């Protein structure tokens, strides 16, 4: 079985929930995905990072996004990359400016001039990706790609294109057996 098949099976068995849910957008859906159930699972962490690394351009020097959604994918991918001799700085974008210590919205390792992949566990509309993108640009780094574990909404590609960036999802709603509108 391939890494992609193992991660897909894990998502379906452990992260996808069926029922009646209200999404962050306020929209109702008959399915929900808690991608962190797969991102945090040791039996598929390396597979997940491998899938991400296959899509990340060689010129990228940092990976991160809006906390909490981006943290798992970013840090697991950076750790696995390091074991393979590829060094990616990992960081989180805080939801608010920190008013003590070093302050700011960036936590972790991001340097001016870094070429960055902005990550998210699951994206519906791309709003968290966009918020992180703006903060990264303000920090003097250059976003080059948006990357999600799951694209459940089908609009993040357009959002990325509007910003002049590529978007990749390791899995789409369709890959998991759902339509983008949330129905079966």
C-alpha positions as CSV (number, residue, x, y, z in Angstrom):
1,X,0.0,0.0,0.0
2,X,1.3,3.5,-0.9
3,X,1.8,6.4,1.5
4,X,-1.1,8.1,-0.1
5,X,-3.4,5.1,0.4
6,X,-2.3,4.8,4.0
7,X,-3.0,8.4,4.8
8,X,-6.4,8.4,3.0
9,X,-7.5,5.2,4.8
10,X,-6.4,6.8,8.1
11,X,-8.4,10.0,7.4
12,X,-11.5,8.0,6.6
13,X,-11.2,5.7,9.6
14,X,-10.1,8.3,12.2
15,X,-10.7,11.9,11.1
16,X,-13.9,12.0,9.1
17,X,-17.2,12.2,11.1
18,X,-20.7,11.9,9.6
19,X,-23.6,13.6,11.2
20,X,-25.0,17.1,11.4
21,X,-22.3,19.8,11.8
22,X,-22.0,23.6,11.7
23,X,-18.8,24.6,10.1
24,X,-16.6,27.6,11.0
25,X,-18.4,29.5,8.1
26,X,-21.7,28.9,9.7
27,X,-22.7,26.5,6.9
28,X,-24.3,23.2,7.8
29,X,-22.7,19.9,6.6
30,X,-23.3,16.2,6.9
31,X,-19.6,15.6,7.4
32,X,-16.8,17.0,9.3
33,X,-13.1,16.3,9.3
34,X,-10.7,16.6,12.3
35,X,-7.5,16.2,10.3
36,X,-5.4,16.5,13.5
37,X,-6.5,12.9,14.2
38,X,-4.4,11.8,11.3
39,X,-1.6,14.5,11.5
40,X,-0.9,13.4,15.1
41,X,-1.0,9.6,14.5
42,X,2.5,8.1,14.6
43,X,1.6,5.4,12.1
44,X,1.0,7.9,9.3
45,X,3.1,10.9,10.2
46,X,6.0,10.0,8.0
47,X,3.7,9.2,5.1
48,X,1.9,12.5,5.5
49,X,5.2,14.4,5.6
50,X,6.4,12.5,2.5
51,X,3.3,13.5,0.6
52,X,3.8,17.1,1.6
53,X,7.5,17.1,0.7
54,X,6.7,15.7,-2.8
55,X,4.8,18.9,-3.5
56,X,7.0,21.5,-1.9
57,X,9.4,23.2,-4.3
58,X,13.1,22.8,-3.6
59,X,13.5,26.5,-3.3
60,X,11.3,26.7,-0.1
61,X,13.1,27.4,3.1
62,X,10.3,27.6,5.7
63,X,6.9,26.1,6.4
64,X,4.1,27.3,8.6
65,X,0.7,28.9,8.9
66,X,-2.0,30.0,11.2
67,X,-2.0,28.2,14.6
68,X,-3.5,25.6,15.3
69,X,-4.6,24.5,11.9
70,X,-1.1,24.6,10.4
71,X,1.1,23.6,13.3
72,X,0.9,19.8,13.0
73,X,1.5,19.6,9.2
74,X,4.2,22.2,9.3
75,X,6.3,20.8,12.2
76,X,5.9,17.1,11.2
77,X,7.0,18.0,7.6
78,X,10.0,20.0,8.7
79,X,11.1,17.3,11.1
80,X,10.9,14.5,8.5
81,X,12.6,16.8,5.9
82,X,15.5,17.3,8.4
83,X,16.0,13.5,8.6
84,X,16.4,13.5,4.9
85,X,18.9,16.4,4.8
86,X,16.5,19.1,3.8
87,X,16.2,21.9,6.3
88,X,13.0,23.8,6.5
89,X,12.4,26.3,9.3
90,X,9.0,25.8,10.9
91,X,6.8,28.5,12.4
92,X,3.3,29.4,13.6
93,X,1.3,32.6,13.0
94,X,-0.5,33.6,16.1
95,X,-4.1,34.6,15.8
96,X,-3.3,37.9,17.7
97,X,-0.3,40.0,18.3
98,X,1.5,38.9,21.4
99,X,1.9,41.9,23.8
100,X,4.8,40.5,25.9
101,X,8.1,38.9,25.3
102,X,9.2,39.3,21.7
103,X,5.7,40.3,20.6
104,X,4.4,40.0,17.1
105,X,2.4,37.3,15.4
106,X,5.2,34.9,14.4
107,X,6.3,32.1,16.7
108,X,9.1,29.8,15.7
109,X,11.7,30.1,12.9
110,X,10.9,32.5,10.1
111,X,13.5,34.8,8.6
112,X,13.3,37.8,6.4
113,X,13.7,36.5,2.8
114,X,12.5,33.0,3.5
115,X,10.6,31.3,0.7
116,X,7.5,29.9,2.4
117,X,4.9,27.3,2.1
118,X,1.8,28.3,4.0
119,X,0.0,25.2,5.4
120,X,-3.4,24.3,6.9
121,X,-4.8,21.0,8.0
122,X,-8.3,21.4,6.4
123,X,-9.4,24.4,4.3
124,X,-12.9,25.2,3.3
125,X,-12.7,28.8,2.0
126,X,-9.0,29.6,2.3
127,X,-9.4,32.4,4.8
128,X,-6.9,31.0,7.3
129,X,-4.4,30.5,4.5
130,X,-4.9,34.1,3.4
131,X,-4.5,35.5,6.9
132,X,-1.2,33.6,7.4
133,X,-0.1,34.7,3.9
134,X,-0.5,38.4,4.8
135,X,1.4,38.0,8.1
136,X,4.2,36.2,6.4
137,X,4.5,38.9,3.8
138,X,4.5,41.6,6.5
139,X,7.4,39.7,8.2
140,X,9.5,40.1,5.0
141,X,9.2,36.5,3.8
142,X,7.9,35.4,0.4
143,X,5.0,32.9,0.2
144,X,5.4,30.7,-2.8
145,X,2.7,28.1,-2.2
146,X,-0.4,27.3,-0.2
147,X,-0.7,23.6,1.0
148,X,-3.5,21.9,2.8
149,X,-3.9,18.3,4.0
150,X,-7.6,18.4,2.9
151,X,-9.5,20.8,0.7
152,X,-13.1,20.4,1.7
153,X,-14.4,23.6,0.1
154,X,-12.9,23.6,-3.4
155,X,-12.3,27.4,-3.4
156,X,-8.7,27.6,-2.0
157,X,-7.2,27.1,-5.5
158,X,-9.0,30.3,-6.7
159,X,-8.0,32.2,-3.6
160,X,-4.3,31.2,-4.2
161,X,-4.5,32.1,-7.9
162,X,-5.8,35.5,-6.9
163,X,-2.7,36.0,-4.9
164,X,-0.4,34.7,-7.7
165,X,0.3,31.5,-5.9
166,X,0.0,27.8,-6.4
167,X,-2.3,25.7,-4.2
168,X,-2.0,22.0,-3.5
169,X,-4.2,19.8,-1.4
170,X,-3.0,16.4,-0.4
171,X,-6.6,15.3,-0.5
172,X,-9.8,16.8,-1.7
173,X,-13.3,16.3,-0.4
174,X,-13.9,14.2,-3.6
175,X,-10.9,12.0,-2.8
176,X,-12.6,11.2,0.5
177,X,-16.0,10.4,-1.2
178,X,-17.7,13.8,-0.6
179,X,-18.8,16.6,-2.8
180,X,-17.4,20.1,-2.2
181,X,-20.7,21.3,-0.9
182,X,-20.5,19.0,2.1
183,X,-23.0,16.4,0.9
184,X,-22.5,12.8,0.2
